[in-house]
């Protein structure tokens, strides 16, 4: 299957494109704003100069009338800003008869600003255009109402345009630097994300292929680093589960093979002998081993039901202390055979629990059986109960082999066996813990290696 463009690439191209478009829009807008600012300043400047000249001409005209022409000519010729702009005097006929440059244009000289001023109520006109030489200029005309003529100032825009272009190029350079930095940072950022994700994908494929030893090298402490840590934790758990599963398969195979071998051997023996005592003993062994197989199969079925969500309870109100006493009674003979003293504290209390009688008895049997199984000859297993706070607390305490501190957090996990020298599938306690949890209770385990173990079952009581 063809792989599409990566998320990081789409993000980078999208964000880079948006920023590039925004910068282009800002640059274009900036160009027009800067040019407008400079052109406006230039217009205001030449308008001010034109109005000053008009004021001077009007004053001279008021003082001397038509005889002021010499003073007007002198004012135009001595225009102090003539190095920056050209001052023109226009007569009543709209012809330029005097210029600060000393050259008067031809009669067909086009002056759109003068035409606008002649028609405008404000008696002023403004125009931006180009000379035949290609030079760009700005012209401003103010009508002289007393003399009937006009004053016109023309200024070149080449320097202003050069300044605008220089500023615009500077803005474009800054924009280019921003885009370059964004590109470099984006590439670095993408690599910092994509490469770890590629490593995660590569490692995940190896993990899916059954190589549970692979891990991801974590080089950061950010979200990607956290993802790598989580992935490595998952790999650890999968490897741990795989090891437990393999140990479980090996253990169950051994557990199944032992009773099956005994049953097969005694069946063949019983076919060949006719001794009543031997036949009775053989039938007892076959019955005992068949019971072990049945218990193991029931544990596996219960575990399968729990895993599939099909585990159900047949609840009713029951006296949990009575059920516990029956379970202890069932194991008295077994405890004597193992040379372990099994005792229970006498209690006349009635503890009503809303639950499944058979499942709770299954839990009690499993825990008492483990206590005897992991006990030591001449040892003691004591069962006691206490009631407080609307709950019953059931304690099964022995002085057997105990559980190592490193194994203690895992003993309730499926397939886990703290002691592989003792028979068992490793799921009985996991099933018991799930049954108690469904009843709203809990199983707590405390143990010291070589000194013994105490298992405490807590269940909520029904109101009396």
KAJO-V256171 format. One record per backbone hydrogen bond with DSSP energy under -0.5 kcal/mol. NH is the residue of the N-H (numbers start at 0). CO is the residue of the C=O. If there is no record, write none. Layout:
NH_CO / NH_CO
This chain:
9_5 / 10_6 / 11_7 / 12_8 / 13_9 / 14_10 / 15_11 / 16_12 / 17_13 / 18_14 / 19_15 / 20_16 / 21_17 / 22_18 / 23_19 / 24_20 / 25_21 / 26_22 / 27_23 / 28_24 / 29_25 / 30_26 / 31_27 / 32_28 / 33_29 / 34_30 / 35_31 / 36_32 / 37_33 / 38_34 / 39_35 / 40_36 / 41_37 / 42_38 / 43_39 / 44_40 / 45_41 / 46_42 / 47_43 / 48_44 / 49_45 / 50_46 / 51_47 / 52_48 / 53_49 / 54_50 / 55_51 / 56_52 / 57_53 / 58_54 / 59_55 / 60_56 / 61_57 / 62_58 / 63_59 / 64_60 / 66_63 / 67_64 / 68_65 / 69_66 / 71_67 / 72_68 / 73_69 / 74_70 / 75_71 / 76_72 / 77_73 / 78_75 / 81_78 / 83_80 / 84_80 / 85_153 / 87_151 / 88_97 / 89_149 / 90_94 / 93_90 / 96_88 / 96_94 / 97_88 / 99_86 / 101_98 / 108_105 / 114_110 / 115_111 / 116_112 / 117_113 / 118_114 / 119_115 / 122_119 / 124_140 / 126_138 / 128_136 / 130_134 / 133_130 / 136_128 / 137_154 / 138_126 / 139_152 / 140_124 / 141_150 / 142_122 / 143_148 / 144_142 / 147_143 / 149_89 / 150_141 / 151_87 / 152_139 / 153_85 / 154_137 / 155_83 / 156_135 / 157_135 / 160_156 / 161_157 / 162_158 / 163_159 / 164_160 / 165_161 / 166_162 / 167_163 / 168_164 / 169_165 / 170_166 / 171_167 / 172_168 / 173_169 / 174_170 / 175_171 / 176_172 / 177_173 / 178_174 / 179_175 / 180_176 / 181_177 / 182_178 / 183_179 / 184_180 / 185_181 / 186_182 / 187_183 / 188_184 / 189_185 / 190_186 / 191_187 / 192_188 / 192_189 / 193_189 / 194_190 / 196_192 / 197_193 / 198_194 / 199_195 / 200_196 / 201_197 / 202_198 / 203_199 / 204_200 / 205_201 / 206_202 / 207_203 / 208_204 / 209_206 / 210_205 / 211_209 / 213_210 / 217_215 / 218_216 / 225_221 / 226_222 / 227_223 / 228_224 / 229_225 / 230_226 / 231_227 / 232_228 / 233_229 / 234_230 / 235_231 / 236_232 / 237_233 / 238_234 / 239_235 / 240_236 / 241_237 / 242_238 / 243_239 / 244_240 / 245_241 / 246_242 / 247_243 / 248_244 / 249_245 / 250_246 / 251_247 / 252_248 / 253_249 / 254_250 / 255_251 / 256_252 / 257_253 / 258_254 / 259_255 / 260_256 / 261_257 / 262_258 / 263_259 / 264_260 / 265_261 / 266_262 / 267_263 / 268_264 / 269_265 / 270_266 / 271_267 / 271_268 / 272_268 / 275_273 / 278_274 / 279_275 / 280_276 / 281_277 / 282_278 / 283_279 / 284_280 / 285_281 / 286_282 / 287_283 / 288_284 / 289_285 / 290_286 / 291_287 / 292_288 / 293_289 / 294_290 / 295_291 / 296_292 / 297_293 / 298_294 / 299_295 / 300_296 / 301_297 / 302_298 / 303_299 / 304_300 / 305_301 / 306_302 / 307_303 / 308_304 / 308_305 / 309_304 / 310_304 / 311_309 / 314_312 / 315_354 / 317_352 / 319_317 / 319_350 / 322_318 / 323_319 / 324_320 / 325_321 / 326_322 / 327_323 / 328_324 / 329_325 / 330_326 / 330_327 / 331_328 / 334_330 / 335_331 / 336_332 / 337_333 / 338_335 / 339_334 / 340_378 / 341_339 / 342_340 / 342_380 / 344_382 / 350_348 / 351_349 / 352_317 / 352_350 / 354_315 / 354_352 / 356_354 / 359_355 / 360_356 / 361_357 / 362_358 / 363_359 / 364_360 / 365_361 / 366_362 / 367_363 / 368_364 / 369_365 / 370_366 / 371_367 / 372_368 / 373_369 / 374_371 / 377_338 / 378_375 / 380_340 / 381_396 / 382_342 / 383_394 / 385_392 / 387_390 / 390_387 / 391_458 / 392_385 / 393_391 / 393_456 / 394_383 / 394_392 / 395_454 / 396_381 / 396_394 / 397_452 / 398_379 / 400_373 / 406_403 / 407_403 / 408_404 / 409_406 / 410_406 / 410_407 / 412_409 / 414_425 / 415_412 / 415_425 / 421_418 / 430_426 / 431_427 / 432_428 / 433_429 / 434_430 / 435_431 / 436_432 / 437_433 / 438_434 / 439_436 / 440_435 / 441_457 / 443_455 / 445_453 / 447_451 / 449_400 / 450_447 / 451_447 / 453_445 / 454_395 / 455_443 / 456_393 / 456_454 / 457_441 / 458_391 / 460_389 / 461_351
